[in-house]
């Protein structure tokens, strides 16, 4: 799915549908152009209470990245944001 324009209501609703329909444990939105990501935005696409998120914001022509995961299934032990926020490395364990 192309989520270009994730700031728009219809794109947020489409992401929320995918998260709930397929019971996603991890969601990654790449090449988003938002310069502000907050709890309100994350809540609009991921409505479970057991979630964490990390973001590398859009800077200049570089697009941003959002990772959201269900902390009841994915235990994250380490997050590294590198290369001036352009790379996000997440280490963890998945449990059923």
N, C-alpha and C positions, 0 to 999 in steps of 0.2 A: 504494500500500500504506500502510495506517495503521501507523506504527511507534510509536504511543503505548505507552510501556512498553519502550523500547529496551533497558533494563537487564535484561530477562528473556531467558533463554537461547533460547526459541523465536523471539523477534524478532531476536536477533543471528544466529541460524541462517538466518532468512528473508532478512535483508540480505546475508549472505555468499553465499547461493544466487544472489540477483540480481546481485551483483557478478561472480561467476564465470560465471554462465549467459549474461549479456549482455556480458561483457568490458568492464565500465564503466571509463571513464577518470576520471570525476568522480562523486562521490556526495555528496548534501546531505541531511542528516537535520534537519528543522525541527521546532520545537515539542517538543523532547525536554526531559524534566524532570530530567535528571541534574545533580547539583551537582559531580561529579567525573568527569572523562574522562581516561583514561591509556592508555599503550601496550597494556596487556592488553585493554582494551575495543576499541581500534582493531584490534588483531590478530585479535580474535574476529569482526570483520565484513569485514576486508580483509587477506588473507593474502599479498599480494605484497610483496616487499622494496623495490620501487621506488615508494614512496608517501610522501607528506607529508600532514599534516593540521593544521587550525586549528579552534578551538572558541570559541564565545561561550557561557559557562555559563548555566544557568538561575538567575535571581535573583528571589526573591519570586514574583509571579504571572507574570512574564515567562518564556517558555520559551526554551530554548537552541537553538543551531545547531551542527552538526558538518559540516565539509567535509573530504572525503578525496579525494586525487587521485593518479593514477599519474604520477610525475615523469618517466617515460621518454616520455610523450606530451604532457604539459602542463608547460611551463616557466613557473613563476610568477615574475614580476618584482617584484610589489608586493602586499602585503597590508595593508589598512587595517581596523582594528577601531575603530568609532566609536560615538557616542551611548551611552556607558557600556557598551560591549560588545554592543549590540543590533543593530548593522549590521556585516557583514563584506563588504568589497569586495576582490575578487581580480582582479589584472591579470596577463595572461600570454600566451603563445603556444602554440598547439596544433601539434604536428608528427606526421606519420604515420610 
